[in-house]
Amino acid sequence: MTRDELEPERDDELHRLLQRWSAPVVPEGMDERVLEAYRRQAGREPWWSRLFTASVRVPVPVAVGVLMLLIVTAALALRPPAAPSTAGTGGPPEPVQAARHADVPVVSRTSLAGFQPVTEVTATVVTDQMETRQ
């Protein structure tokens, strides 16, 4: 669509009427009266009442993001505390049964103090023995 198609048709009669019309004169002191009326009306409510009835426009994506952040924070705050670590207590470790595949791995504190990289890397390829038998 062109710009001419988007504009409404020109109304010559309305154009002539608008050329003859002039805005009415503003009476003296009208600004002060309007401002005083606003102050009287706005001053009727206590400030704490206005605090609870005020509104703030927030875009929906921002509101959803803040809500998700609150949910994640609450979930992290309400989870049970982790068991204290017993690593480095100096006592002999207690006997432990062999770990099953479904057990959750236990992570302990580690340190790279004194780490030395290997000087030579060797790789061994192991093939599946079942494939070679068939």
C-alpha positions as CSV (number, residue, x, y, z in Angstrom):
1,M,0.0,0.0,0.0
2,T,1.2,3.4,-0.8
3,R,1.1,6.4,1.5
4,D,-1.8,8.0,-0.5
5,E,-3.9,4.9,0.0
6,L,-3.3,4.9,3.8
7,E,-4.3,8.6,4.3
8,P,-8.0,9.3,4.6
9,E,-9.7,11.5,2.0
10,R,-9.4,15.2,2.5
11,D,-12.6,16.8,3.9
12,D,-12.7,20.4,2.5
13,E,-15.6,21.4,4.6
14,L,-13.9,20.3,7.8
15,H,-10.7,22.0,6.7
16,R,-12.5,25.3,6.2
17,L,-14.2,25.0,9.6
18,L,-10.9,24.3,11.4
19,Q,-9.3,27.4,9.7
20,R,-12.0,29.7,11.1
21,W,-12.1,28.1,14.6
22,S,-9.9,29.4,17.4
23,A,-9.3,27.9,20.8
24,P,-11.1,29.6,23.7
25,V,-9.0,31.9,26.0
26,V,-7.8,30.2,29.2
27,P,-9.1,32.2,32.3
28,E,-6.7,33.8,34.6
29,G,-5.5,31.5,37.5
30,M,-6.8,28.3,36.0
31,D,-3.5,26.5,36.3
32,E,-3.3,27.4,40.0
33,R,-6.9,26.3,40.6
34,V,-6.4,22.9,38.9
35,L,-3.1,22.3,40.8
36,E,-4.8,23.2,44.1
37,A,-7.7,20.9,43.4
38,Y,-5.3,18.1,42.6
39,R,-3.4,18.6,45.8
40,R,-6.6,18.6,47.9
41,Q,-7.7,15.3,46.3
42,A,-4.3,13.6,46.4
43,G,-3.7,14.8,50.0
44,R,-6.9,13.0,51.4
45,E,-5.3,9.5,51.4
46,P,-2.6,8.7,53.9
47,W,0.8,7.9,52.3
48,W,0.7,4.2,53.5
49,S,-2.7,3.8,51.8
50,R,-1.3,5.1,48.5
51,L,1.6,2.7,48.9
52,F,-0.7,-0.3,49.0
53,T,-2.9,0.9,46.1
54,A,-0.2,2.1,43.8
55,S,0.5,0.1,40.6
56,V,3.7,-0.5,38.6
57,R,3.6,-1.7,35.0
58,V,6.0,-4.7,34.5
59,P,6.4,-6.5,31.2
60,V,5.2,-10.1,31.3
61,P,8.7,-11.7,30.5
62,V,10.3,-9.8,33.3
63,A,7.6,-10.8,35.7
64,V,7.9,-14.5,34.7
65,G,11.7,-14.3,35.1
66,V,11.4,-12.8,38.6
67,L,8.9,-15.5,39.5
68,M,11.1,-18.3,38.2
69,L,14.1,-16.8,40.2
70,L,12.0,-16.8,43.3
71,I,10.9,-20.4,42.8
72,V,14.5,-21.6,42.3
73,T,15.7,-19.6,45.3
74,A,12.9,-21.0,47.5
75,A,13.7,-24.6,46.3
76,L,17.4,-24.2,47.1
77,A,16.7,-22.6,50.5
78,L,14.2,-25.3,51.5
79,R,16.3,-28.4,50.5
80,P,17.9,-30.4,53.4
81,P,21.4,-29.5,54.3
82,A,24.2,-31.6,52.9
83,A,25.9,-34.1,55.3
84,P,29.2,-32.7,56.7
85,S,32.3,-34.0,55.0
86,T,34.5,-36.4,57.0
87,A,37.5,-36.2,54.6
88,G,40.7,-35.4,56.3
89,T,39.6,-36.2,59.9
90,G,42.7,-38.3,60.4
91,G,40.9,-41.5,61.5
92,P,40.9,-44.7,59.5
93,P,38.1,-44.9,56.9
94,E,35.2,-47.0,57.7
95,P,34.8,-50.2,55.6
96,V,32.6,-49.5,52.6
97,Q,30.7,-52.0,50.5
98,A,31.4,-52.0,46.7
99,A,29.5,-49.3,45.0
100,R,26.5,-50.3,42.8
101,H,26.1,-48.7,39.4
102,A,23.0,-46.8,40.5
103,D,24.6,-45.2,43.6
104,V,25.1,-41.5,43.5
105,P,28.8,-40.7,43.3
106,V,30.4,-39.2,46.4
107,V,32.4,-36.1,45.8
108,S,35.1,-35.1,48.2
109,R,37.5,-32.2,48.4
110,T,40.5,-32.5,46.2
111,S,43.7,-30.6,45.6
112,L,46.1,-30.4,42.7
113,A,49.0,-29.5,45.0
114,G,52.1,-31.4,43.7
115,F,50.4,-32.5,40.5
116,Q,52.8,-33.6,37.8
117,P,51.6,-34.2,34.2
118,V,52.6,-37.6,32.7
119,T,55.6,-37.7,30.5
120,E,54.4,-40.4,28.1
121,V,50.9,-41.2,27.0
122,T,50.1,-44.7,25.7
123,A,46.7,-45.9,24.4
124,T,45.4,-49.5,24.2
125,V,42.5,-50.4,21.9
126,V,40.4,-53.2,23.2
127,T,38.0,-54.8,20.7
128,D,34.8,-56.6,21.7
129,Q,35.6,-60.3,21.8
130,M,32.0,-61.3,21.0
131,E,32.3,-59.8,17.5
132,T,35.4,-61.8,16.5
133,R,33.9,-65.2,17.6
134,Q,30.9,-65.0,15.3
